[in-house]
Each structure stands twice: as C-alpha cells, then as structure tokens.
Amino acid sequence: MSTSAKYAGAAERWSEEQYADSTAYLRHRAELIVSLGPRLEPGDRVLDLACGDAGLADFLRRYEYVGVDASEEMVRAARARGARAELADLNDYVPSEPVAATTCFRAIYYARDRRAFFRRVAGYTEKKLVFDLNPRQYDVAEVRADLAAAGFGAVSLRPFFVPQTRALPAAVAALFRAAERTGPLARAALRVRFTYLVSATAGGGAGSER
C-alpha cells in the first residue's frame, strides 16, 4: 500500500484524532524542540519530516516552519492549516537551504538506512536533529552510535510523559511533565511505557547527556 493510499480519508483532523489532548501533547513537544540541546531562536528555520497534517506548526509560530510528508493527503491537510508543506520522502528530501533544526516524530522507522538518513540530515542541519525514540523498540546505544557516525555531537535524551491516548487534568499533566526530570525513576518508567525525545547536536560537538 502506498503512503498516500494508507492515509486517504484520514488526513483531515489527523492531529486532533491521534492525540486525546492534541494541544497539551503538541505544545510540550514544541517546547522541547526549542529547549532540548542547542536552543532555537525566534526566526530559526525548523524542518519537520513526516509532518502529517502539520499540527505541530501551530505551536512553532515564532519559527519558520516547513513540513515534509510523503502523503499527498497529509500535505493538503497541512496546507489547509496554513502551514508550508512539501511532498517528498524523508529518505530523499534535501531542503533548498540549510535549516536550524530538523525534526522527525513517529517516523524514524521509515528510514531505509538509519545511519544514512542521519548523515543526510546532518548535511543540511545547522543546530540539531530532534526525534522521538521508543527504548523498548530501539537500542539507545546503537542509535547514539549511528548519530556519531553521521557527524552529530552531543546527544540529549529527555523522557516524554504526556500520554498520547489519554487526556489528563491540568494538575496531573503538570506532575507527569515534572516526572520527566526524575532521572532513575523516569528511566524505570520508560521500561514499560512512554518514549524519549532525543536532541542530537549538529556539527560534531563532544560529549553526551541523559
């Protein structure tokens, strides 16, 4: 099944239907895109690979957002939101000019060759690559090695505890976000649920943090 056919009829209101509380989920994701690793500055260009309907663009209005998706339906939905979006496969896409940050969410598994994908992204990304990573599905050490081989430097991992399928009361959601900073306890939670947000610094850099 082609990517376009897979999402036919599902692109409209994709973000609202994928997340129980799309505002809380995408706002927190956007906050970490900005703050995790080298900080983004207003006006920085952000390239969102596998952008879907570009729901994230609503929370990155201080930045120059460009979405890319392989589904024609998703690109149309993104443009209907007012986002700039282009039709392309993340394995092949190269922007016409460098970007400050590249993001890729719920889509790393689309990379045909992960190390080659990271290397391609490193070639046009000036500050950082940010993506989500399920540590129960991927070996974190292997992903770090692939990033290093592609030319990325410092790697920051932040647990992401905003649930996708359940809307939480504001006070409870705040506690979940605070729990992301609890070190060993957060890593223990990741053994059974949730994901990391990963920021890999472009341009070599040294060291890593977790």
C-alpha positions in Angstrom: 0.0 0.0 0.0 1.4 3.4 -0.9 1.8 6.1 1.8 -0.8 8.2 0.0 -3.3 5.4 0.0 -2.6 4.5 3.6 -3.8 7.9 4.8 -6.5 8.5 2.3 -9.5 9.9 4.2 -7.7 10.1 7.5 -5.6 13.2 7.0 -8.2 15.8 7.9 -8.1 16.4 11.7 -5.3 13.8 12.0 -3.7 15.5 15.0 -7.0 16.0 16.8 -7.9 12.4 16.4 -4.4 10.9 17.0 -4.0 12.6 20.4 -6.5 12.6 23.3 -5.3 16.1 24.1 -3.6 17.3 21.0 -2.9 20.8 22.4 -1.1 19.5 25.5 0.8 16.9 23.6 2.0 19.0 20.7 2.7 22.1 22.8 5.0 20.1 25.1 6.7 18.5 22.1 7.2 22.0 20.6 8.7 23.3 23.9 11.3 20.5 23.9 12.1 21.1 20.3 13.0 24.6 21.2 14.8 23.9 24.5 16.4 20.5 24.4 20.0 20.7 23.2 21.1 24.0 21.5 18.2 26.4 22.0 16.3 27.7 19.0 15.9 31.4 18.5 12.8 33.1 17.0 13.0 33.1 13.2 15.1 29.9 13.1 14.0 27.5 10.3 12.5 24.2 11.5 12.1 21.3 9.1 9.5 18.8 10.2 10.0 15.5 8.3 6.9 13.2 8.2 4.9 16.2 9.3 1.5 14.7 8.9 -1.1 17.4 8.9 1.5 19.9 10.4 -0.4 20.1 13.7 3.0 21.0 15.3 3.2 24.1 13.2 0.6 25.8 15.4 3.0 25.7 18.4 6.1 26.8 16.5 4.7 30.1 15.2 7.8 32.1 16.3 9.9 29.9 13.9 10.0 29.4 10.2 8.2 26.1 9.9 8.5 23.8 6.8 6.8 20.4 6.8 7.5 17.5 4.5 5.4 14.4 4.1 5.1 11.5 1.6 1.3 11.5 1.7 -0.5 13.9 -0.7 -3.5 13.9 1.6 -1.3 14.9 4.6 0.4 17.7 2.6 -3.0 19.0 1.6 -4.2 18.9 5.2 -1.1 20.7 6.3 -1.5 23.4 3.7 -5.2 23.8 4.7 -3.9 24.6 8.2 -1.8 27.4 6.7 1.5 25.6 7.1 4.1 25.5 4.4 4.4 21.8 3.4 6.1 19.9 0.6 5.5 16.4 -0.8 8.6 14.2 -0.5 10.0 11.0 1.1 12.1 11.7 4.1 14.8 9.4 2.8 15.4 11.5 -0.3 14.4 15.1 0.7 17.0 17.8 0.8 15.9 21.4 1.5 16.9 24.2 -0.8 18.8 25.9 2.0 20.1 24.8 5.4 17.7 24.6 8.4 18.4 25.3 12.1 16.6 22.2 13.3 15.2 19.0 11.7 12.5 17.1 13.5 11.1 13.6 12.8 8.4 12.2 15.0 6.7 8.8 15.0 8.6 8.1 11.8 12.2 7.1 12.3 11.2 3.6 11.3 10.6 4.9 7.8 14.3 5.4 7.3 15.5 2.7 5.0 19.0 3.0 6.4 19.1 4.9 9.7 22.7 5.9 9.6 22.5 7.1 6.0 19.3 9.0 7.0 21.1 10.7 9.9 24.1 11.5 7.6 21.8 13.2 5.0 20.1 15.2 7.8 23.4 16.3 9.2 24.3 17.7 5.8 21.6 20.4 5.9 21.0 20.9 9.7 22.9 23.7 11.5 21.8 23.2 15.2 20.2 19.9 15.9 18.1 16.9 15.0 15.2 16.2 17.3 13.2 13.0 17.2 11.3 10.6 19.4 12.7 7.1 20.3 11.0 4.2 22.0 13.7 2.5 24.1 11.8 -0.8 24.1 11.9 -0.9 20.3 15.4 0.5 19.6 18.7 0.1 21.3 19.7 3.5 22.5 23.4 2.8 22.3 23.1 1.8 18.7 21.1 4.9 17.8 23.8 7.0 19.6 26.5 5.2 17.5 24.6 5.9 14.3 24.3 9.6 15.2 28.0 9.9 16.0 28.9 8.1 12.7 26.7 10.6 10.9 28.6 13.6 12.4 26.3 14.6 15.2 27.9 15.5 18.5 26.3 15.8 21.9 23.1 13.8 22.4 20.4 14.8 25.0 17.6 12.4 25.9 14.5 13.7 27.7 11.7 11.3 28.8 8.4 12.5 27.3 5.5 11.6 29.6 2.5 13.4 28.0 0.1 10.5 27.2 -1.0 10.1 23.6 -4.3 8.4 24.2 -5.5 9.9 27.5 -6.3 13.5 28.4 -5.2 14.4 31.9 -6.4 17.1 34.3 -4.1 20.0 34.2 -2.6 19.3 37.7 -1.9 15.7 36.9 -0.4 16.6 33.5 2.0 19.0 35.3 3.1 16.2 37.6 3.8 14.0 34.6 5.9 16.7 33.0 7.8 17.2 36.3 8.4 13.5 36.5 10.4 13.7 33.2 13.2 15.2 35.2 13.4 12.4 37.9 16.4 10.6 36.5 16.4 6.9 37.5 12.6 6.9 38.2 11.9 8.3 34.8 14.2 5.7 33.1 12.4 3.0 35.1 9.0 4.2 33.7 10.4 4.0 30.2 10.9 0.3 30.6 7.2 -0.2 30.3 5.8 2.9 28.6 6.4 6.3 27.0 9.3 7.5 24.8 12.4 9.7 24.8 12.8 12.9 22.9 16.3 13.0 21.5 18.3 16.1 20.5 21.5 15.5 18.6 23.7 18.5 18.1 24.9 19.2 14.6 28.5 19.9 13.6 30.4 17.4 15.7 30.5 18.7 19.3 31.6 16.4 22.1 30.1 14.5 24.9 26.5 13.4 25.6 24.0 13.7 28.4 20.9 11.8 29.5 
